């Protein structure tokens, strides 16, 4: 049986956001995927990642935050972003058949997922595709306080050249979180997981992360 892809509209308060649902035959998990601050759910990185996750037996639901849906450049404030996460996770539960429901996101999207879970949003676990631990050049201002209250399994996939997360600082944060957090480095990868000298399109880069994510989901099923 082929993968089934459908477009979905999700209500968030008085507005609506678009989403894309890809469901392979008999998925063992559903992964809800949020975009980063500068690109929407249609970005080739997320398209490639979602397609590869389906090949791994994982259903995905990727979505736009309201600001992206409205064509605005600046990300929504956390309260609205968290409300969006809750609404999308509820929709993912409706679309699923009882399989474990995970939350994932690229940069801003993953950070907002972690804040939603820290505030009580149910999820089997979290996957960060490049966690924005600090702004580039500002390692003194860490975005980590809420992470220590998250008790579900967390996978940090991070490029070693990512300017949003100094390696030593991220390693210290993951160590402080404890055994529920796993850190996997993408050698030479930047914030978009691009590697110097390695010519790959964004879709191929996104797809390359799927095996590690699927393995983590299986290990924590």
Short mmCIF file of the C-alpha atoms (twelve columns), coordinates in Angstrom:
data_MODEL
# 
_entry.id   MODEL 
# 
loop_
_atom_site.group_PDB 
_atom_site.id 
_atom_site.type_symbol 
_atom_site.label_atom_id 
_atom_site.label_alt_id 
_atom_site.label_comp_id 
_atom_site.label_asym_id 
_atom_site.label_seq_id 
_atom_site.Cartn_x 
_atom_site.Cartn_y 
_atom_site.Cartn_z 
_atom_site.pdbx_PDB_model_num 
ATOM 1   C CA . UNK A 1   0.000   0.000  0.000  1 
ATOM 2   C CA . UNK A 2   1.281   3.506  -0.803 1 
ATOM 3   C CA . UNK A 3   1.656   6.336  1.663  1 
ATOM 4   C CA . UNK A 4   -1.451  8.498  1.917  1 
ATOM 5   C CA . UNK A 5   -0.899  12.294 1.921  1 
ATOM 6   C CA . UNK A 6   -3.739  14.646 2.776  1 
ATOM 7   C CA . UNK A 7   -4.092  18.375 3.391  1 
ATOM 8   C CA . UNK A 8   -5.615  19.357 6.725  1 
ATOM 9   C CA . UNK A 9   -6.967  22.609 8.156  1 
ATOM 10  C CA . UNK A 10  -6.710  23.074 11.918 1 
ATOM 11  C CA . UNK A 11  -8.527  25.673 14.011 1 
ATOM 12  C CA . UNK A 12  -6.388  27.643 16.472 1 
ATOM 13  C CA . UNK A 13  -8.690  29.938 18.405 1 
ATOM 14  C CA . UNK A 14  -10.330 32.229 15.848 1 
ATOM 15  C CA . UNK A 15  -7.825  31.485 13.098 1 
ATOM 16  C CA . UNK A 16  -6.859  28.421 11.074 1 
ATOM 17  C CA . UNK A 17  -3.570  26.889 9.986  1 
ATOM 18  C CA . UNK A 18  -2.696  24.482 7.208  1 
ATOM 19  C CA . UNK A 19  -1.121  21.088 7.740  1 
ATOM 20  C CA . UNK A 20  0.029   18.100 5.673  1 
ATOM 21  C CA . UNK A 21  -0.532  14.552 6.896  1 
ATOM 22  C CA . UNK A 22  1.491   11.648 5.510  1 
ATOM 23  C CA . UNK A 23  0.432   8.217  6.707  1 
ATOM 24  C CA . UNK A 24  2.245   5.041  5.673  1 
ATOM 25  C CA . UNK A 25  0.642   1.609  6.023  1 
ATOM 26  C CA . UNK A 26  0.483   0.575  9.701  1 
ATOM 27  C CA . UNK A 27  2.716   3.291  11.235 1 
ATOM 28  C CA . UNK A 28  4.307   2.494  14.595 1 
ATOM 29  C CA . UNK A 29  4.274   6.180  15.654 1 
ATOM 30  C CA . UNK A 30  3.067   9.626  14.625 1 
ATOM 31  C CA . UNK A 31  5.498   12.540 14.624 1 
ATOM 32  C CA . UNK A 32  4.103   16.078 14.545 1 
ATOM 33  C CA . UNK A 33  6.654   18.384 12.905 1 
ATOM 34  C CA . UNK A 34  6.919   22.173 13.219 1 
ATOM 35  C CA . UNK A 35  8.937   24.459 10.963 1 
ATOM 36  C CA . UNK A 36  11.661  26.897 11.956 1 
ATOM 37  C CA . UNK A 37  11.295  30.663 12.214 1 
ATOM 38  C CA . UNK A 38  12.280  31.475 8.655  1 
ATOM 39  C CA . UNK A 39  10.452  28.881 6.554  1 
ATOM 40  C CA . UNK A 40  7.106   27.105 6.539  1 
ATOM 41  C CA . UNK A 41  6.023   23.484 6.415  1 
ATOM 42  C CA . UNK A 42  6.537   23.421 2.625  1 
ATOM 43  C CA . UNK A 43  10.318  23.855 2.911  1 
ATOM 44  C CA . UNK A 44  12.195  21.079 1.072  1 
ATOM 45  C CA . UNK A 45  14.075  20.149 4.276  1 
ATOM 46  C CA . UNK A 46  10.827  19.261 6.042  1 
ATOM 47  C CA . UNK A 47  9.337   17.721 2.905  1 
ATOM 48  C CA . UNK A 48  12.322  15.406 2.578  1 
ATOM 49  C CA . UNK A 49  12.315  14.611 6.272  1 
ATOM 50  C CA . UNK A 50  8.595   13.784 6.345  1 
ATOM 51  C CA . UNK A 51  8.822   11.586 3.278  1 
ATOM 52  C CA . UNK A 52  11.750  9.661  4.704  1 
ATOM 53  C CA . UNK A 53  9.965   9.246  8.052  1 
ATOM 54  C CA . UNK A 54  7.046   7.643  6.184  1 
ATOM 55  C CA . UNK A 55  9.519   5.222  4.611  1 
ATOM 56  C CA . UNK A 56  10.651  4.394  8.158  1 
ATOM 57  C CA . UNK A 57  7.070   3.577  9.183  1 
ATOM 58  C CA . UNK A 58  6.268   6.852  10.935 1 
ATOM 59  C CA . UNK A 59  3.220   8.976  10.181 1 
ATOM 60  C CA . UNK A 60  3.852   12.733 10.151 1 
ATOM 61  C CA . UNK A 61  1.723   15.842 10.486 1 
ATOM 62  C CA . UNK A 62  3.598   19.017 9.647  1 
ATOM 63  C CA . UNK A 63  1.971   22.419 9.989  1 
ATOM 64  C CA . UNK A 64  2.320   26.177 9.714  1 
ATOM 65  C CA . UNK A 65  2.252   28.508 12.682 1 
ATOM 66  C CA . UNK A 66  -0.310  31.365 12.336 1 
ATOM 67  C CA . UNK A 67  2.287   33.999 11.436 1 
ATOM 68  C CA . UNK A 68  3.495   31.897 8.540  1 
ATOM 69  C CA . UNK A 69  -0.045  31.148 7.438  1 
ATOM 70  C CA . UNK A 70  -0.720  34.908 7.324  1 
ATOM 71  C CA . UNK A 71  2.476   35.646 5.389  1 
ATOM 72  C CA . UNK A 72  4.156   37.514 8.234  1 
ATOM 73  C CA . UNK A 73  7.911   37.334 8.841  1 
ATOM 74  C CA . UNK A 74  8.134   37.505 12.594 1 
ATOM 75  C CA . UNK A 75  7.306   34.380 14.643 1 
ATOM 76  C CA . UNK A 76  4.317   34.212 16.927 1 
ATOM 77  C CA . UNK A 77  4.813   34.868 20.618 1 
ATOM 78  C CA . UNK A 78  5.062   31.721 22.780 1 
ATOM 79  C CA . UNK A 79  1.446   31.750 24.055 1 
ATOM 80  C CA . UNK A 80  0.043   31.577 20.512 1 
ATOM 81  C CA . UNK A 81  2.734   29.158 19.315 1 
ATOM 82  C CA . UNK A 82  2.011   26.857 22.263 1 
ATOM 83  C CA . UNK A 83  -1.748  27.076 21.642 1 
ATOM 84  C CA . UNK A 84  -1.059  26.094 18.036 1 
ATOM 85  C CA . UNK A 85  0.999   23.126 19.160 1 
ATOM 86  C CA . UNK A 86  -1.833  21.940 21.399 1 
ATOM 87  C CA . UNK A 87  -4.401  22.219 18.620 1 
ATOM 88  C CA . UNK A 88  -2.213  20.368 16.137 1 
ATOM 89  C CA . UNK A 89  -1.419  17.579 18.603 1 
ATOM 90  C CA . UNK A 90  -5.154  17.160 19.232 1 
ATOM 91  C CA . UNK A 91  -5.728  16.869 15.478 1 
ATOM 92  C CA . UNK A 92  -2.880  14.356 15.157 1 
ATOM 93  C CA . UNK A 93  -4.524  12.221 17.833 1 
ATOM 94  C CA . UNK A 94  -7.783  12.311 15.858 1 
ATOM 95  C CA . UNK A 95  -6.030  11.291 12.654 1 
ATOM 96  C CA . UNK A 96  -4.101  8.463  14.284 1 
ATOM 97  C CA . UNK A 97  -5.162  5.019  15.399 1 
ATOM 98  C CA . UNK A 98  -3.719  5.035  18.888 1 
ATOM 99  C CA . UNK A 99  -0.022  4.905  17.995 1 
ATOM 100 C CA . UNK A 100 2.419   6.915  20.168 1 
ATOM 101 C CA . UNK A 101 2.320   10.639 19.426 1 
ATOM 102 C CA . UNK A 102 5.624   12.548 19.326 1 
ATOM 103 C CA . UNK A 103 6.423   16.248 18.874 1 
ATOM 104 C CA . UNK A 104 9.317   17.490 16.758 1 
ATOM 105 C CA . UNK A 105 10.492  20.716 15.256 1 
ATOM 106 C CA . UNK A 106 13.188  22.578 13.427 1 
ATOM 107 C CA . UNK A 107 14.785  25.250 15.635 1 
ATOM 108 C CA . UNK A 108 11.963  27.618 16.749 1 
ATOM 109 C CA . UNK A 109 9.350   24.909 16.148 1 
ATOM 110 C CA . UNK A 110 11.135  22.428 18.378 1 
ATOM 111 C CA . UNK A 111 11.697  24.985 21.103 1 
ATOM 112 C CA . UNK A 112 7.989   25.867 21.122 1 
ATOM 113 C CA . UNK A 113 7.166   22.137 21.304 1 
ATOM 114 C CA . UNK A 114 9.366   21.767 24.358 1 
ATOM 115 C CA . UNK A 115 7.707   24.756 26.032 1 
ATOM 116 C CA . UNK A 116 4.269   23.283 25.296 1 
ATOM 117 C CA . UNK A 117 5.271   19.937 26.838 1 
ATOM 118 C CA . UNK A 118 6.810   21.737 29.823 1 
ATOM 119 C CA . UNK A 119 3.384   23.372 30.296 1 
ATOM 120 C CA . UNK A 120 1.579   20.043 30.225 1 
ATOM 121 C CA . UNK A 121 0.933   19.183 26.571 1 
ATOM 122 C CA . UNK A 122 0.888   15.373 26.282 1 
ATOM 123 C CA . UNK A 123 3.547   13.821 24.047 1 
ATOM 124 C CA . UNK A 124 5.429   10.532 24.082 1 
ATOM 125 C CA . UNK A 125 8.618   12.483 23.585 1 
ATOM 126 C CA . UNK A 126 10.377  15.314 21.754 1 
ATOM 127 C CA . UNK A 127 12.748  15.493 18.790 1 
ATOM 128 C CA . UNK A 128 14.782  18.645 18.124 1 
ATOM 129 C CA . UNK A 129 16.132  19.170 14.616 1 
ATOM 130 C CA . UNK A 130 18.653  21.783 15.678 1 
ATOM 131 C CA . UNK A 131 17.718  23.200 19.083 1 
ATOM 132 C CA . UNK A 132 18.246  26.996 19.293 1 
ATOM 133 C CA . UNK A 133 19.976  27.029 22.659 1 
ATOM 134 C CA . UNK A 134 21.079  30.641 22.230 1 
ATOM 135 C CA . UNK A 135 21.145  33.339 19.564 1 
ATOM 136 C CA . UNK A 136 24.308  33.332 17.412 1 
ATOM 137 C CA . UNK A 137 27.088  35.110 19.265 1 
ATOM 138 C CA . UNK A 138 25.095  35.318 22.505 1 
ATOM 139 C CA . UNK A 139 25.930  32.135 24.444 1 
ATOM 140 C CA . UNK A 140 25.349  33.940 27.743 1 
ATOM 141 C CA . UNK A 141 21.579  33.971 27.132 1 
ATOM 142 C CA . UNK A 142 20.543  30.332 27.182 1 
ATOM 143 C CA . UNK A 143 17.032  29.127 26.353 1 
ATOM 144 C CA . UNK A 144 17.185  26.134 28.642 1 
ATOM 145 C CA . UNK A 145 15.299  26.766 31.902 1 
ATOM 146 C CA . UNK A 146 12.071  25.023 30.900 1 
ATOM 147 C CA . UNK A 147 13.910  21.939 29.601 1 
ATOM 148 C CA . UNK A 148 14.721  20.701 33.107 1 
ATOM 149 C CA . UNK A 149 11.040  20.264 33.865 1 
ATOM 150 C CA . UNK A 150 10.446  18.003 30.844 1 
ATOM 151 C CA . UNK A 151 10.404  14.330 31.819 1 
ATOM 152 C CA . UNK A 152 9.667   12.623 28.478 1 
ATOM 153 C CA . UNK A 153 12.447  11.260 26.219 1 
ATOM 154 C CA . UNK A 154 14.186  13.944 24.159 1 
ATOM 155 C CA . UNK A 155 16.466  13.611 21.148 1 
ATOM 156 C CA . UNK A 156 18.721  16.538 20.275 1 
ATOM 157 C CA . UNK A 157 20.010  16.270 16.698 1 
ATOM 158 C CA . UNK A 158 22.558  19.037 16.257 1 
ATOM 159 C CA . UNK A 159 25.231  20.106 13.787 1 
ATOM 160 C CA . UNK A 160 28.707  20.613 15.218 1 
ATOM 161 C CA . UNK A 161 28.945  23.967 13.385 1 
ATOM 162 C CA . UNK A 162 25.527  25.206 14.517 1 
ATOM 163 C CA . UNK A 163 25.940  28.807 15.693 1 
ATOM 164 C CA . UNK A 164 22.706  28.502 17.693 1 
ATOM 165 C CA . UNK A 165 24.243  25.953 20.084 1 
ATOM 166 C CA . UNK A 166 27.840  26.031 21.274 1 
ATOM 167 C CA . UNK A 167 28.762  22.322 21.590 1 
ATOM 168 C CA . UNK A 168 30.127  22.538 25.124 1 
ATOM 169 C CA . UNK A 169 27.054  24.414 26.331 1 
ATOM 170 C CA . UNK A 170 24.588  22.014 24.711 1 
ATOM 171 C CA . UNK A 171 26.453  19.017 26.100 1 
ATOM 172 C CA . UNK A 172 26.239  20.543 29.575 1 
ATOM 173 C CA . UNK A 173 22.496  21.157 29.210 1 
ATOM 174 C CA . UNK A 174 21.841  17.606 28.036 1 
ATOM 175 C CA . UNK A 175 23.931  16.223 30.898 1 
ATOM 176 C CA . UNK A 176 21.977  18.347 33.372 1 
ATOM 177 C CA . UNK A 177 18.638  17.119 31.986 1 
ATOM 178 C CA . UNK A 178 19.763  13.573 32.662 1 
ATOM 179 C CA . UNK A 179 19.131  10.147 31.101 1 
ATOM 180 C CA . UNK A 180 15.891  11.155 29.362 1 
ATOM 181 C CA . UNK A 181 17.903  13.371 26.968 1 
ATOM 182 C CA . UNK A 182 20.014  12.046 24.091 1 
ATOM 183 C CA . UNK A 183 22.389  14.173 22.012 1 
ATOM 184 C CA . UNK A 184 23.496  13.082 18.534 1 
ATOM 185 C CA . UNK A 185 25.941  15.241 16.607 1 
ATOM 186 C CA . UNK A 186 25.881  15.770 12.857 1 
ATOM 187 C CA . UNK A 187 29.573  16.203 12.108 1 
ATOM 188 C CA . UNK A 188 30.240  19.444 10.253 1 
ATOM 189 C CA . UNK A 189 26.570  20.382 10.070 1 
ATOM 190 C CA . UNK A 190 25.367  23.957 10.468 1 
ATOM 191 C CA . UNK A 191 21.958  25.066 11.762 1 
ATOM 192 C CA . UNK A 192 20.368  23.607 8.616  1 
ATOM 193 C CA . UNK A 193 22.585  20.479 8.800  1 
ATOM 194 C CA . UNK A 194 24.444  21.527 5.645  1 
ATOM 195 C CA . UNK A 195 28.058  20.335 5.583  1 
ATOM 196 C CA . UNK A 196 30.835  22.264 3.825  1 
ATOM 197 C CA . UNK A 197 32.041  20.489 0.703  1 
ATOM 198 C CA . UNK A 198 29.087  18.082 0.670  1 
ATOM 199 C CA . UNK A 199 26.659  19.040 -2.075 1 
ATOM 200 C CA . UNK A 200 23.174  17.974 -1.051 1 
ATOM 201 C CA . UNK A 201 19.789  19.571 -1.584 1 
ATOM 202 C CA . UNK A 202 17.715  20.550 1.439  1 
ATOM 203 C CA . UNK A 203 15.306  17.639 0.872  1 
ATOM 204 C CA . UNK A 204 18.184  15.152 0.907  1 
ATOM 205 C CA . UNK A 205 19.589  16.741 4.061  1 
ATOM 206 C CA . UNK A 206 16.231  16.475 5.821  1 
ATOM 207 C CA . UNK A 207 15.761  12.891 4.685  1 
ATOM 208 C CA . UNK A 208 19.188  11.963 6.036  1 
ATOM 209 C CA . UNK A 209 18.012  12.629 9.599  1 
ATOM 210 C CA . UNK A 210 15.080  10.217 9.445  1 
ATOM 211 C CA . UNK A 211 16.886  6.946  10.285 1 
ATOM 212 C CA . UNK A 212 18.263  8.335  13.557 1 
ATOM 213 C CA . UNK A 213 14.888  9.768  14.519 1 
ATOM 214 C CA . UNK A 214 13.050  6.528  13.685 1 
ATOM 215 C CA . UNK A 215 15.565  4.516  15.707 1 
ATOM 216 C CA . UNK A 216 15.036  6.788  18.706 1 
ATOM 217 C CA . UNK A 217 11.252  6.498  18.414 1 
ATOM 218 C CA . UNK A 218 11.480  2.703  18.244 1 
ATOM 219 C CA . UNK A 219 13.826  2.573  21.235 1 
ATOM 220 C CA . UNK A 220 11.396  4.654  23.285 1 
ATOM 221 C CA . UNK A 221 8.115   3.210  22.017 1 
# 
